[in-house]
Amino acid sequence: MRPTVSLSLLLGVCVLLGRPGDSTGAEASPAETAESMRNSRDLPERLARQVAPAASTLWSAPDLSRYRSVLKSAERSPIDPQKRYELVELIDMAQRTNPETRVAWETARQAAIGVGLVESKYYPVLVLAALGGYQSQAIPAPRNVAPDGFFRSDLEQILPALNLRWLLLDFGRRGNAMDAAKERLLAANLGFNRKHQEIVFHVQRAYFALTSLKEKIAVARSSLDSARAVREAADARLKNGLATLPEAALARQQEAQAVFDLEDVLAMERDAQVALAESVGIPPTTEIRVADFSSLPSPAALEESVDKVIDQALDRRPDLIAKVAALRGKEAEVRRARAAYFPTLSLVSNVNVLAGRVKITGGTQSTGWFNAAEPSGGAGLLFEWNLFEGGATRREVELVEAERRAAEDEVIAARDRAIREVWKAYTDVRLAVRKLDVAAALAEASRLSYEATLESYRQGLGTLIDLLAARRELSHARFVELDTKLQLYTASAALAFNTAPEAR
């Protein structure tokens, strides 16, 4: 038996020995060699040059300036940098400029075009066709008639034809297709309205977040001022020998912490600016000046029960009704698919004219060219019935029935999700209303406590520990009050969005 050598062993020896004259033995790895060989086999050379040479190598891009220019915005920003915008103004601007509204609008337009496309199937189809050219044909003939054993016919002709086909009976194919198209149009229009509601909600939420952050910045600045006042008081007492160095160091640490808290809130403001610009539909680098948080009107009190609010949401929300419309469309698709089991009856007719000239040659004799022009036409009924198609109709019916069942489950899931969203937003509003009064009272009590403690410390009647604790509690209470207001405004906006009061 002859010895055998494995391929891996040969590759290993080649790597160790290297190429002749190469002292380092540096060479492509077996994986790279195999990859290069595989790539060269997969594609011809003219195509291989159009992709990356290997999976480990970047593709060399050509000049993409025409593509990059599309990504650069050429629209002028609608934001006036000198103006402070109210919430209503930003909502109006978002509805006009946000590209998502235009996308939803084009989707609705496509659905409307789909209805018109189905309507066109009710009309007859009229086709004009023409065939022209030259033809030479040999026709066998007895040799006592044609010495060559055939006649030759030369024909130069043009054959225009007008064909008509009109579907008269299809057992509901077109009708159900029309129903499905109308349901898709309804769902698209409802989706367009819901998109506007989503944009309004996103603008509200971003606006509230930004305005509350501006108020938090003011609170953080006030907290820094109070921390600086405490540090100055501690330094004054230290200079008079009434405070210790650790107490003064603790006051400076509190001042440094207040500076850090202010910078942290300022950083959050930049993120909120980006979120608001994105919700409006303008470049995120655009800075928007907004009105003060205190100028916002208080949300209306809840006067209806949660059950009634849920019923209103189920009756008004466009996205839920769109799910039902999608289900109705799938039911129409099922009926259309089942109609394919039945035959169709169509009216067909045609009118054509043979125009040209003919020459017939037999042996050495020729008739010469003579003109041939004669109209012809006909009409009739075309009956078509697919008796066997390998079960394609049955598979299509099963497919659309599965889609209908999925649409039913989507309606149930969307309904339950909407009820959960309304319930959460309703309870959030209730809790925020109750917490707001408590938060305001807490902020006022903390302010009075801090002022009294500061005055006592200055008079030498209080400790620094008590003063720092009072200052922290005041800062915390003010932030809690702002967060509670933000929760109330955000929850009220979420409740309005989830009940969709303007869906119609």
C-alpha positions in Angstrom: 0.0 0.0 0.0 1.4 3.4 -1.0 1.8 6.0 1.7 -0.6 9.0 1.8 0.0 12.5 2.9 -2.8 14.7 4.2 -3.5 18.1 2.7 -3.2 19.8 6.1 0.3 18.4 6.6 1.4 19.6 3.1 0.1 23.1 3.9 1.9 23.1 7.2 5.2 22.1 5.6 4.8 24.8 3.0 4.2 27.5 5.6 7.3 26.3 7.6 9.6 26.2 4.6 8.4 29.4 3.0 9.1 30.3 -0.6 12.5 29.8 -2.2 14.7 32.8 -1.4 12.3 34.0 1.4 14.1 33.8 4.7 11.1 34.8 6.8 8.7 32.3 5.4 5.9 35.0 5.5 3.0 33.8 3.3 -0.8 33.8 3.2 -2.4 31.6 5.8 -4.2 28.5 4.6 -7.6 30.1 5.5 -6.8 33.2 3.4 -5.5 31.0 0.5 -8.7 28.9 0.6 -10.9 32.0 0.8 -9.1 33.6 -2.2 -9.5 30.4 -4.2 -13.2 30.1 -3.3 -13.8 33.8 -4.3 -12.1 33.3 -7.6 -14.3 30.3 -8.3 -17.6 31.9 -7.3 -17.4 34.9 -9.6 -16.0 35.6 -13.0 -13.2 38.2 -13.1 -15.3 41.0 -14.4 -17.7 40.6 -11.5 -15.1 39.8 -8.8 -13.5 43.2 -9.4 -16.8 44.9 -8.3 -16.8 43.5 -4.8 -14.3 43.2 -1.9 -11.5 40.8 -2.7 -12.1 38.9 0.5 -14.4 38.8 3.5 -11.6 40.3 5.6 -10.9 43.3 3.3 -13.0 46.5 3.1 -14.7 47.3 -0.2 -13.2 50.3 -2.0 -16.1 52.6 -2.5 -16.4 54.8 -5.7 -17.3 58.4 -5.8 -20.5 58.7 -3.7 -21.0 62.4 -3.7 -24.4 62.2 -5.5 -25.6 59.9 -2.8 -24.2 61.9 0.1 -25.8 65.1 -1.3 -29.3 63.6 -0.7 -28.5 63.3 3.1 -27.6 67.0 3.4 -30.6 69.0 4.3 -31.4 71.9 1.9 -34.5 73.1 3.7 -34.4 76.3 5.7 -35.0 75.8 9.4 -38.5 77.2 10.4 -37.2 78.0 13.9 -36.7 81.7 14.9 -33.8 81.7 17.3 -35.0 84.9 18.9 -38.5 83.7 19.7 -39.9 81.7 22.6 -42.3 79.1 21.4 -45.5 78.0 23.1 -46.5 74.4 23.0 -49.3 75.0 20.5 -46.9 76.7 18.0 -44.5 73.7 18.2 -47.3 71.3 17.6 -48.5 73.2 14.6 -45.0 73.3 13.2 -44.5 69.6 13.8 -47.6 68.7 11.9 -46.5 70.7 8.9 -42.8 69.8 8.9 -42.3 66.4 10.4 -41.5 63.9 7.6 -43.4 61.1 9.3 -46.7 62.9 8.5 -45.8 63.0 4.9 -44.9 59.3 4.9 -48.3 58.5 6.4 -50.0 60.7 3.9 -48.3 59.0 1.0 -49.3 55.7 2.4 -52.9 56.8 2.4 -52.6 58.1 -1.1 -51.2 54.7 -2.2 -54.3 53.0 -0.6 -56.6 55.4 -2.5 -54.8 54.5 -5.8 -55.3 50.9 -4.9 -59.0 51.4 -4.8 -58.9 53.0 -8.2 -56.8 50.1 -9.5 -59.5 47.7 -8.5 -62.2 49.9 -10.0 -60.5 49.7 -13.4 -61.0 45.9 -13.5 -64.8 46.5 -14.0 -64.1 48.1 -17.4 -63.3 46.2 -20.6 -59.7 45.9 -21.9 -59.2 47.2 -25.4 -55.8 46.3 -27.1 -54.5 47.5 -30.4 -51.9 45.3 -31.9 -50.2 45.2 -35.3 -48.0 42.6 -37.0 -46.0 43.5 -40.1 -43.2 41.9 -42.1 -42.2 39.7 -45.0 -42.7 35.9 -45.3 -41.6 33.4 -48.0 -43.1 30.0 -47.8 -42.8 26.8 -50.0 -45.9 24.8 -50.7 -45.5 21.2 -52.1 -47.2 20.6 -55.5 -47.2 17.8 -58.2 -44.3 18.1 -60.7 -46.7 18.0 -63.6 -48.1 21.3 -62.2 -44.9 22.7 -60.7 -41.6 21.3 -62.2 -39.7 22.2 -59.0 -42.2 20.2 -56.9 -43.5 23.2 -55.0 -45.0 26.6 -55.2 -43.4 29.5 -53.4 -45.6 32.2 -51.8 -44.0 35.6 -51.0 -46.1 37.8 -48.7 -45.5 41.4 -47.6 -48.2 42.3 -45.1 -49.3 44.4 -42.1 -52.0 43.0 -39.8 -53.5 45.6 -37.4 -56.0 44.1 -34.9 -58.3 45.5 -32.3 -59.0 43.1 -29.5 -61.6 43.5 -26.7 -62.0 41.5 -23.5 -64.7 42.3 -20.9 -65.1 40.2 -17.8 -68.8 39.8 -17.2 -69.1 37.3 -14.4 -66.4 36.3 -11.8 -68.5 35.3 -8.8 -67.3 38.1 -6.5 -63.6 38.3 -7.3 -63.7 42.0 -8.1 -66.3 42.9 -5.6 -64.4 41.4 -2.7 -61.1 42.9 -4.0 -62.8 46.2 -3.9 -64.0 45.6 -0.4 -60.5 44.7 0.7 -59.0 47.8 -1.0 -61.6 50.1 0.7 -60.8 48.6 4.1 -57.1 49.2 3.4 -57.8 52.8 2.5 -59.8 53.2 5.7 -57.0 51.7 7.8 -54.4 54.0 6.0 -56.5 57.1 6.7 -56.9 56.2 10.3 -53.2 55.5 10.5 -52.5 59.0 9.1 -54.7 60.5 11.9 -53.0 58.4 14.5 -49.6 59.5 13.2 -50.6 63.1 13.8 -51.7 62.2 17.3 -48.4 60.5 18.0 -46.5 63.5 16.8 -48.6 65.8 19.1 -47.9 63.5 22.0 -44.2 63.3 21.4 -43.9 67.1 21.1 -45.9 67.5 24.3 -43.7 65.1 26.2 -40.5 66.6 24.9 -41.7 70.1 25.5 -42.7 69.3 29.1 -39.3 67.6 29.7 -37.4 70.6 28.4 -39.4 73.3 30.2 -39.2 71.3 33.5 -35.4 71.1 33.0 -35.2 74.8 32.7 -37.0 75.1 36.0 -34.7 72.5 37.5 -31.7 74.6 36.3 -33.2 77.6 38.2 -33.6 75.4 41.3 -30.1 74.1 40.9 -28.7 77.6 40.7 -30.7 78.6 43.7 -29.4 75.5 45.5 -25.8 76.6 44.6 -26.5 80.0 45.9 -27.7 78.6 49.2 -24.7 76.3 49.4 -22.4 79.2 48.8 -24.3 81.2 51.5 -23.8 78.3 53.9 -20.1 78.0 53.0 -19.6 81.8 53.6 -21.4 81.6 56.9 -19.1 78.7 57.9 -16.0 80.6 56.8 -17.2 83.6 58.8 -17.7 81.5 61.9 -14.3 79.8 61.4 -12.6 83.2 61.1 -14.2 84.2 64.4 -13.2 80.9 66.1 -16.8 79.6 66.3 -16.5 76.8 63.8 -14.0 74.0 63.2 -12.0 73.2 60.1 -14.0 70.0 59.4 -17.2 72.0 59.5 -15.9 74.5 57.0 -14.6 71.7 54.7 -18.0 70.0 54.9 -19.6 73.3 53.7 -17.2 73.5 50.8 -17.9 69.9 49.9 -21.6 70.8 49.8 -20.9 73.8 47.5 -18.9 71.6 45.2 -21.7 69.1 45.1 -24.2 71.8 44.2 -21.9 72.9 41.3 -21.8 69.3 40.1 -25.6 69.0 40.3 -26.0 72.2 38.3 -23.7 70.9 35.5 -25.6 67.6 35.5 -28.9 69.3 34.9 -27.3 71.5 32.2 -26.1 68.4 30.4 -29.7 66.9 30.6 -31.0 70.1 29.0 -29.0 69.5 25.9 -30.5 66.0 25.5 -34.0 67.5 26.0 -33.3 70.1 23.3 -32.4 67.3 20.9 -35.5 65.3 21.8 -37.7 68.3 21.2 -36.1 69.1 17.8 -36.5 65.4 16.7 -40.2 65.4 17.7 -40.9 68.5 15.7 -39.1 67.0 12.7 -36.2 69.4 12.3 -32.4 68.7 12.6 -31.5 67.8 16.2 -28.8 70.5 16.2 -31.4 73.2 16.1 -31.9 75.0 19.4 -35.5 75.9 20.4 -36.3 78.5 23.0 -39.5 77.6 24.8 -41.8 79.4 27.2 -41.4 79.1 31.0 -42.8 76.0 32.8 -44.9 78.2 35.0 -46.8 79.6 32.0 -48.4 76.2 31.2 -52.0 75.9 32.0 -52.9 73.3 34.7 -54.4 70.1 33.3 -58.1 69.7 33.6 -59.4 67.6 36.5 -60.7 64.1 35.8 -64.5 64.1 36.1 -65.3 60.8 34.4 -64.8 57.3 35.7 -62.0 55.1 34.3 -64.6 52.7 32.8 -66.1 55.6 30.8 -62.7 56.8 29.7 -61.8 53.3 28.5 -65.1 53.1 26.5 -64.2 56.4 24.9 -60.8 55.1 23.9 -62.3 52.0 22.4 -64.7 54.1 20.4 -62.3 56.8 19.3 -58.8 55.5 18.9 -57.9 55.4 15.2 -55.3 52.6 15.6 -57.9 50.3 17.1 -60.4 51.0 14.4 -57.7 50.5 11.8 -57.0 47.1 13.2 -60.7 46.2 12.8 -60.6 47.6 9.2 -57.6 45.4 8.5 -59.6 42.4 9.8 -62.5 43.3 7.5 -60.0 43.5 4.6 -58.7 40.0 5.4 -62.2 38.7 5.5 -62.8 40.2 2.0 -59.6 38.6 0.8 -60.8 35.2 2.0 -64.0 35.6 0.0 -62.0 36.7 -3.0 -59.8 33.6 -2.7 -62.8 31.3 -2.4 -64.3 32.8 -5.5 -61.4 31.4 -7.5 -63.1 28.0 -7.3 -65.8 29.2 -9.7 -65.6 29.9 -13.5 -65.4 33.2 -15.2 -67.4 34.5 -18.2 -66.0 37.1 -20.5 -67.0 38.9 -23.7 -64.3 38.8 -26.3 -64.2 40.3 -29.8 -61.6 41.4 -32.4 -61.4 43.4 -35.6 -58.4 43.1 -37.9 -57.5 44.0 -41.5 -55.0 42.1 -43.7 -53.2 44.7 -45.8 -50.3 43.8 -48.1 -49.4 42.1 -51.4 -48.7 38.5 -52.5 -46.6 36.8 -55.2 -46.9 33.1 -56.0 -44.2 31.3 -58.1 -44.6 27.8 -59.5 -41.6 26.6 -61.5 -40.6 29.4 -63.9 -44.1 31.0 -63.8 -45.0 33.8 -61.4 -48.2 35.5 -60.8 -46.5 38.8 -60.1 -47.4 41.0 -57.1 -51.1 41.5 -56.4 -52.7 43.4 -53.5 -54.5 41.7 -50.7 -56.6 43.7 -48.3 -59.6 42.2 -46.5 -61.2 43.1 -43.1 -62.3 40.4 -40.7 -63.6 40.2 -37.2 -65.7 38.3 -34.7 -67.2 38.3 -31.2 -68.1 35.6 -28.6 -68.2 34.5 -25.0 -65.2 33.0 -23.3 -65.9 30.5 -20.5 -62.9 29.6 -18.3 -62.9 27.2 -15.4 -59.7 25.9 -13.8 -60.4 22.2 -13.2 -57.0 21.3 -11.9 -54.1 23.5 -10.8 -52.3 21.4 -8.3 -54.2 22.7 -5.3 -53.0 26.3 -5.8 -56.4 27.8 -5.1 -56.8 25.7 -1.9 -53.4 26.8 -0.7 -54.3 30.5 -1.3 -57.5 30.1 0.6 -55.6 28.5 3.5 -53.1 31.3 3.4 -55.6 34.2 3.6 -57.6 32.4 6.3 -54.4 32.2 8.4 -53.9 35.9 7.8 -57.5 36.6 8.9 -57.0 34.6 12.1 -53.8 36.6 12.8 -55.7 39.8 12.2 -58.4 38.7 14.7 -55.7 38.1 17.4 -54.1 41.5 16.6 -57.4 43.2 17.3 -57.8 41.5 20.6 -54.1 42.2 21.6 -54.5 45.9 20.5 -57.7 46.2 22.5 -56.2 44.8 25.7 -53.0 46.9 25.2 -55.2 50.1 24.8 -57.1 49.3 28.0 -53.9 48.8 29.9 -52.5 52.1 28.5 -55.6 54.1 29.4 -55.8 52.6 32.9 -52.2 53.4 33.6 -52.4 57.0 32.3 -55.7 57.5 34.3 -54.2 56.3 37.5 -51.0 58.3 36.9 -53.0 61.5 36.6 -54.9 60.7 39.7 -51.7 60.0 41.7 -49.9 63.1 40.3 -52.8 65.4 41.3 -52.8 64.1 44.9 -49.0 64.3 45.1 -48.8 67.8 43.7 -50.4 69.5 46.7 -48.3 67.5 49.1 -45.1 68.3 47.1 -45.9 72.0 47.1 -46.5 71.9 50.9 -43.2 70.0 51.3 -41.3 72.6 49.3 -42.8 75.5 51.3 -42.1 73.8 54.6 -38.5 73.0 53.6 -38.0 76.6 52.6 -39.1 77.9 55.9 -37.0 75.3 57.8 -33.9 76.2 55.8 -34.3 79.9 56.4 -34.9 79.5 60.1 -31.9 77.1 60.4 -29.7 79.4 58.5 -30.6 82.4 60.7 -30.0 80.3 63.8 -26.6 79.2 62.5 -25.6 82.8 61.8 -26.6 83.7 65.3 -24.6 80.9 66.8 -27.7 78.9 67.9 -27.6 76.1 65.4 -25.1 73.5 64.1 -23.7 73.3 60.7 -24.9 69.7 60.4 -28.5 70.9 60.8 -28.0 73.7 58.3 -26.6 71.4 55.6 -29.4 68.9 56.2 -32.0 71.6 55.9 -30.4 72.9 52.7 -30.3 69.4 51.2 -34.0 68.8 52.1 -34.9 72.2 50.5 -33.2 71.3 47.2 -34.7 67.8 47.2 -38.2 69.2 47.9 -38.0 71.7 45.1 -36.9 69.0 42.6 -39.7 66.7 43.9 -42.2 69.4 43.2 -41.0 69.9 39.7 -40.9 66.2 39.0 -44.5 65.9 40.3 -45.6 68.7 38.0 -43.8 67.0 35.1 -45.5 63.7 35.9 -48.9 65.4 36.0 -48.4 67.1 32.6 -46.9 64.0 31.0 -49.6 61.7 32.4 -52.4 64.1 31.2 -50.8 64.1 27.7 -50.6 60.3 27.7 -54.2 60.0 28.8 -55.3 62.4 26.0 -53.2 60.4 23.5 -54.5 57.1 24.6 -58.2 58.2 24.5 -57.7 60.1 21.2 -60.4 62.8 21.7 -59.9 64.2 18.2 -59.8 61.0 16.3 -62.8 62.0 14.2 
